[in-house]
Amino acid sequence: MPRGPHSERRPGELNARAVMIAKIARGEIQDFTTDSGKNAAAVALGRMGGKARAAGMSAKRRQQIAKKAAKARWNI
């Protein structure tokens, strides 16, 4: 089965794809993509990702990660 631009499964046959589009239009199945074609759930998780991760870490752990990133970036 072919995959779309974001690895979603899509019917390979033309008629099956037309049926899927018709079902989305009628509301029988839900299309989980945004206007830009991205997965809506992934967009929502991406918005809170860094802030939520930082809030769950201690200051010491954030400092360790920052030092590791600086070392990798500047090859110190």
Secondary structure, DSSP 8 states (H G I E B T S, - for coil): --B-TTS-B--SSHHHHHHHHHHHHHTSS---B-TTS-BHHHHHHHHHHHHHHHHTS-HHHHHHHHHHHHHHHHT-
